[in-house]
Amino acid sequence: MVDVISEEPMIEEERAYIRSFITKHNKGYFKFFGLVILVFIPMAVIIGVVGTLSPPETPLDKPFDVKEYIIIALLVLMLILGLTVFGAKRFSSVYKKDLRNNIKIILAIDIKDKQYVSLNNTYHFQLYYKYVKSIEVSQEDYYLFEIGDLIHVEIAKYSKTYLSYF
């Protein structure tokens, strides 16, 4: 069961977390684009060189046109850049909306299950909420709360980003 308790303004640490989240993920988009350029440009040059050096197989075949090839390669590269920018903007739009409106939601959520992860010595609650399925909690809270108890979780209003619990 999930009940909305209230809406409150975010504190500066929560806003800073969302800003860092946007920055980190946008860097990932442009890292991807940089990788595409590192692969695409040498590949395009190699194909261009091979295309200009190989003669047409029959007299009716069209000879390799370098200008046409360069235009097509640049259009493909611009398309990839456009998709990268579009993806980054679309991804960050809900997070920017959270920053503009500065609202977090406090929810009361039932604890579905408790889990101790021995690999990294952390404690987790599994929750009945589609946007926040699991949260890491302190050892004290792990032993204080039982399965079925209500826990209060703070999330950003639009992006549904988990902020904290109490």
C-alpha beads as a LAMMPS data file, in Angstrom:
LAMMPS data file: protein, C-alpha beads

166 atoms
165 bonds

1 atom types
1 bond types

-500.0 500.0 xlo xhi
-500.0 500.0 ylo yhi
-500.0 500.0 zlo zhi

Masses

1 110.0

Atoms # bond

1 1 1 0.000 0.000 0.000
2 1 1 1.255 3.487 -0.887
3 1 1 -0.209 6.624 0.657
4 1 1 0.852 10.154 -0.215
5 1 1 1.500 11.882 3.086
6 1 1 2.478 15.365 1.882
7 1 1 4.375 17.501 -0.583
8 1 1 7.245 19.648 0.644
9 1 1 9.991 21.779 -0.866
10 1 1 13.267 19.976 -1.491
11 1 1 16.298 20.879 0.596
12 1 1 19.485 22.020 -1.126
13 1 1 21.231 18.630 -0.740
14 1 1 18.374 16.933 -2.619
15 1 1 18.474 19.544 -5.371
16 1 1 22.257 19.085 -5.623
17 1 1 21.761 15.303 -5.904
18 1 1 19.339 15.737 -8.808
19 1 1 21.711 18.224 -10.522
20 1 1 24.599 15.740 -10.194
21 1 1 22.352 12.976 -11.532
22 1 1 21.592 15.051 -14.662
23 1 1 25.266 15.902 -15.176
24 1 1 26.415 12.298 -14.748
25 1 1 23.890 10.906 -17.218
26 1 1 24.414 13.649 -19.798
27 1 1 28.134 12.887 -19.710
28 1 1 27.227 9.295 -20.557
29 1 1 25.302 10.394 -23.651
30 1 1 28.173 12.476 -24.934
31 1 1 30.741 9.809 -24.080
32 1 1 28.703 7.527 -26.312
33 1 1 28.775 10.147 -29.076
34 1 1 32.560 10.510 -28.689
35 1 1 32.926 6.749 -29.014
36 1 1 30.767 6.787 -32.151
37 1 1 33.003 9.477 -33.654
38 1 1 36.140 7.469 -32.798
39 1 1 34.694 4.458 -34.604
40 1 1 32.730 6.225 -37.358
41 1 1 35.366 8.598 -38.757
42 1 1 38.171 6.029 -39.283
43 1 1 35.624 3.577 -40.692
44 1 1 34.271 6.258 -43.069
45 1 1 37.792 7.156 -44.211
46 1 1 38.690 3.507 -44.845
47 1 1 35.491 2.918 -46.832
48 1 1 36.128 6.120 -48.799
49 1 1 39.700 5.127 -49.664
50 1 1 38.679 1.601 -50.674
51 1 1 35.803 2.999 -52.720
52 1 1 37.997 5.445 -54.659
53 1 1 40.715 2.864 -55.309
54 1 1 38.445 0.107 -56.586
55 1 1 37.327 0.521 -60.207
56 1 1 33.726 -0.253 -61.263
57 1 1 33.219 -3.957 -62.066
58 1 1 31.379 -3.315 -65.310
59 1 1 31.272 -0.278 -67.592
60 1 1 27.627 0.279 -66.636
61 1 1 28.411 0.565 -62.897
62 1 1 28.437 4.056 -61.461
63 1 1 31.936 5.099 -60.328
64 1 1 32.452 5.885 -56.643
65 1 1 31.583 9.549 -55.997
66 1 1 33.668 10.947 -53.116
67 1 1 31.571 14.118 -52.753
68 1 1 28.352 12.131 -52.490
69 1 1 29.963 9.762 -49.995
70 1 1 31.206 12.630 -47.779
71 1 1 27.755 14.267 -47.782
72 1 1 26.044 10.998 -46.797
73 1 1 28.647 10.298 -44.087
74 1 1 28.199 13.789 -42.627
75 1 1 24.411 13.451 -42.688
76 1 1 24.630 10.133 -40.830
77 1 1 26.998 11.667 -38.274
78 1 1 24.663 14.658 -37.802
79 1 1 21.719 12.270 -37.361
80 1 1 23.594 10.388 -34.634
81 1 1 24.526 13.683 -32.924
82 1 1 20.903 14.858 -33.148
83 1 1 19.629 11.627 -31.604
84 1 1 22.223 11.926 -28.830
85 1 1 21.225 15.510 -28.014
86 1 1 17.515 14.602 -28.220
87 1 1 18.021 11.649 -25.870
88 1 1 19.980 13.730 -23.367
89 1 1 17.377 16.514 -23.371
90 1 1 14.462 14.107 -23.137
91 1 1 16.096 12.204 -20.291
92 1 1 16.910 15.320 -18.290
93 1 1 13.591 17.131 -18.851
94 1 1 11.753 15.513 -15.898
95 1 1 14.739 16.134 -13.617
96 1 1 14.866 19.780 -14.672
97 1 1 11.133 20.004 -14.001
98 1 1 11.823 18.725 -10.474
99 1 1 14.471 21.418 -10.020
100 1 1 12.155 24.151 -11.328
101 1 1 9.183 23.145 -9.161
102 1 1 11.303 22.165 -6.139
103 1 1 8.748 19.687 -4.753
104 1 1 9.229 16.291 -3.171
105 1 1 6.526 13.832 -2.187
106 1 1 6.529 11.951 1.083
107 1 1 4.980 8.494 0.780
108 1 1 4.042 5.891 3.361
109 1 1 4.994 2.512 1.886
110 1 1 4.724 -1.008 3.306
111 1 1 7.922 -3.002 3.696
112 1 1 7.589 -6.044 1.459
113 1 1 10.780 -7.833 2.501
114 1 1 14.065 -7.266 4.308
115 1 1 17.406 -8.294 2.892
116 1 1 20.962 -8.296 4.189
117 1 1 23.653 -8.301 1.496
118 1 1 26.755 -9.892 2.996
119 1 1 28.911 -9.116 -0.044
120 1 1 29.047 -5.402 0.785
121 1 1 27.571 -5.510 4.330
122 1 1 24.427 -3.482 3.517
123 1 1 20.818 -3.707 4.660
124 1 1 17.848 -3.238 2.324
125 1 1 14.075 -2.990 2.452
126 1 1 12.069 -4.251 -0.518
127 1 1 9.046 -1.986 -1.011
128 1 1 5.598 -2.160 -2.586
129 1 1 6.152 0.773 -4.965
130 1 1 6.849 0.583 -8.677
131 1 1 9.316 3.509 -8.763
132 1 1 11.308 2.595 -5.656
133 1 1 11.575 -1.160 -5.336
134 1 1 14.415 -1.305 -2.817
135 1 1 16.209 1.111 -0.506
136 1 1 19.361 0.783 1.514
137 1 1 18.781 1.387 5.217
138 1 1 20.881 1.596 8.358
139 1 1 21.510 -1.506 10.443
140 1 1 19.470 -0.033 13.315
141 1 1 16.437 0.562 11.070
142 1 1 16.816 -2.895 9.566
143 1 1 16.309 -4.474 12.988
144 1 1 13.787 -1.860 14.194
145 1 1 11.259 -2.272 11.342
146 1 1 9.464 -5.506 10.468
147 1 1 7.927 -6.773 7.220
148 1 1 4.554 -5.056 6.759
149 1 1 5.514 -1.917 8.699
150 1 1 5.114 1.485 7.067
151 1 1 8.182 3.496 6.180
152 1 1 8.173 7.084 4.937
153 1 1 10.025 7.593 1.658
154 1 1 10.806 10.931 0.014
155 1 1 10.876 11.047 -3.798
156 1 1 11.112 13.835 -6.347
157 1 1 7.645 14.639 -7.668
158 1 1 8.118 14.279 -11.433
159 1 1 11.143 12.021 -11.930
160 1 1 10.208 9.747 -8.999
161 1 1 13.864 9.780 -7.923
162 1 1 14.408 8.313 -4.460
163 1 1 15.792 10.953 -2.069
164 1 1 15.633 9.535 1.461
165 1 1 13.571 7.651 4.048
166 1 1 12.589 8.043 7.658

Bonds

1 1 1 2
2 1 2 3
3 1 3 4
4 1 4 5
5 1 5 6
6 1 6 7
7 1 7 8
8 1 8 9
9 1 9 10
10 1 10 11
11 1 11 12
12 1 12 13
13 1 13 14
14 1 14 15
15 1 15 16
16 1 16 17
17 1 17 18
18 1 18 19
19 1 19 20
20 1 20 21
21 1 21 22
22 1 22 23
23 1 23 24
24 1 24 25
25 1 25 26
26 1 26 27
27 1 27 28
28 1 28 29
29 1 29 30
30 1 30 31
31 1 31 32
32 1 32 33
33 1 33 34
34 1 34 35
35 1 35 36
36 1 36 37
37 1 37 38
38 1 38 39
39 1 39 40
40 1 40 41
41 1 41 42
42 1 42 43
43 1 43 44
44 1 44 45
45 1 45 46
46 1 46 47
47 1 47 48
48 1 48 49
49 1 49 50
50 1 50 51
51 1 51 52
52 1 52 53
53 1 53 54
54 1 54 55
55 1 55 56
56 1 56 57
57 1 57 58
58 1 58 59
59 1 59 60
60 1 60 61
61 1 61 62
62 1 62 63
63 1 63 64
64 1 64 65
65 1 65 66
66 1 66 67
67 1 67 68
68 1 68 69
69 1 69 70
70 1 70 71
71 1 71 72
72 1 72 73
73 1 73 74
74 1 74 75
75 1 75 76
76 1 76 77
77 1 77 78
78 1 78 79
79 1 79 80
80 1 80 81
81 1 81 82
82 1 82 83
83 1 83 84
84 1 84 85
85 1 85 86
86 1 86 87
87 1 87 88
88 1 88 89
89 1 89 90
90 1 90 91
91 1 91 92
92 1 92 93
93 1 93 94
94 1 94 95
95 1 95 96
96 1 96 97
97 1 97 98
98 1 98 99
99 1 99 100
100 1 100 101
101 1 101 102
102 1 102 103
103 1 103 104
104 1 104 105
105 1 105 106
106 1 106 107
107 1 107 108
108 1 108 109
109 1 109 110
110 1 110 111
111 1 111 112
112 1 112 113
113 1 113 114
114 1 114 115
115 1 115 116
116 1 116 117
117 1 117 118
118 1 118 119
119 1 119 120
120 1 120 121
121 1 121 122
122 1 122 123
123 1 123 124
124 1 124 125
125 1 125 126
126 1 126 127
127 1 127 128
128 1 128 129
129 1 129 130
130 1 130 131
131 1 131 132
132 1 132 133
133 1 133 134
134 1 134 135
135 1 135 136
136 1 136 137
137 1 137 138
138 1 138 139
139 1 139 140
140 1 140 141
141 1 141 142
142 1 142 143
143 1 143 144
144 1 144 145
145 1 145 146
146 1 146 147
147 1 147 148
148 1 148 149
149 1 149 150
150 1 150 151
151 1 151 152
152 1 152 153
153 1 153 154
154 1 154 155
155 1 155 156
156 1 156 157
157 1 157 158
158 1 158 159
159 1 159 160
160 1 160 161
161 1 161 162
162 1 162 163
163 1 163 164
164 1 164 165
165 1 165 166
